[in-house]
Every structure is written in C-alpha cells, then in structure tokens.
C-alpha cells in the first residue's frame, strides 16, 4: 500500500503501464503526409526542433512545403547559418513558399545564397522582408530569375529604420 501511495504522490496517478495499458508512441504511427501537415501548422523553428523526438521524426520537417525564417527568433550570428543549413537539408520536391524576415542588417551575399538554394528547391513563392537603416537601392540578381521556371510569386518587403538624432540644451 505504501508503494502505491508513493507512486500516486510522485506522478499524481498510477502510470498507464501499471494499469495494464502498454505505453506506445501512437502519433508516430500516423501517415507521414498527416505528420507533415501537422508540422506545417507550427513555426518553422519549432517544426525543425521536433527532429529530436525520435528517429522517425528526424527528417519529417525536411518535407515541409512552406518555410519561414525570422531573424528575431535567432541569435544574430547564427541566423544566416541556420537558414543555409535548413535550406540545404530541405528535401521536399517543391518548396511551395519561403519567407525570409530579417530586421537586422544582413549581408547581400547571404541573401543571394538563400535565393539560389530556394531556386534549386523549386520555390514557387518567395517573400523577402528586410529592414534597412539608410536609403538606397537593393539589387536583385536577375541571373537567378533567368534560370528559374517555378517561381510564381515574388514579394519584396522592406522597412526603413529611421535614425532620429536629437540634442537637448540644458537651460542655465
């Protein structure tokens, strides 16, 4: 009786295995297409994090049809590497949508690499959302569009951060 009381106290109730029910991973038994659909409803970073759940889940996120990367969810020094690594690992036959959002200054060569990898993954919709600190133009590499026959939608969004300088004179 004492042992049973301890189990209730520690776990709140008896474990399922103690009631004659076998504990098993039932969600992994779902069809792969359904699991990918479920993961698609999560933020990309969370979906990628599910790869540690089990051996069966290791590659599921790589089949997601839509990816979104936001620099606010990454330390500044790892964002570019995380995006590159994820895009290179992606295995879906077509990447339906890729959205890249960065509110930190990013290197133009990184953007070119991301776009190149996205085109190699047959991206259909590409959304680039960037913040710039100063006025100027952004050149989109036209050669990348020349060799892409799957891109249907290209959205370029930008925000300009205004630096406001002010000085206060103290009254004497």
C-alpha positions, 0 to 999 in steps of 0.5 A: 500500500505504501508503494502505491501511495508513493507512486500516486504522490510522485506522478499524481496517478498510477502510470498507464503501464501499471494499469495494464495499458502498454505505453506506445508512441501512437502519433508516430504511427500516423501517415507521414503526409498527416505528420507533415501537415501537422508540422506545417501548422507550427513555426518553422523553428519549432517544426525543425526542433521536433527532429529530436523526438525520435528517429522517425521524426528526424527528417519529417520537417525536411518535407515541409512545403512552406518555410519561414525564417525570422531573424528575431527568433535567432541569435544574430550570428547564427541566423544566416547559418541556420537558414543555409543549413535548413535550406540545404537539408530541405528535401521536399520536391517543391518548396511551395513558399519561403519567407525570409524576415530579417530586421537586422542588417544582413549581408547581400551575399547571404541573401543571394545564397538563400535565393539560389538554394530556394531556386534549386528547391523549386520555390514557387513563392518567395517573400523577402522582408528586410529592414534597412537603416539608410536609403538606397537601392537593393539589387536583385540578381536577375541571373537567378530569375533567368534560370528559374521556371517555378517561381510564381510569386515574388514579394519584396518587403522592406522597412526603413529604420529611421535614425532620429538624432536629437540634442537637448540644451540644458537651460542655465 
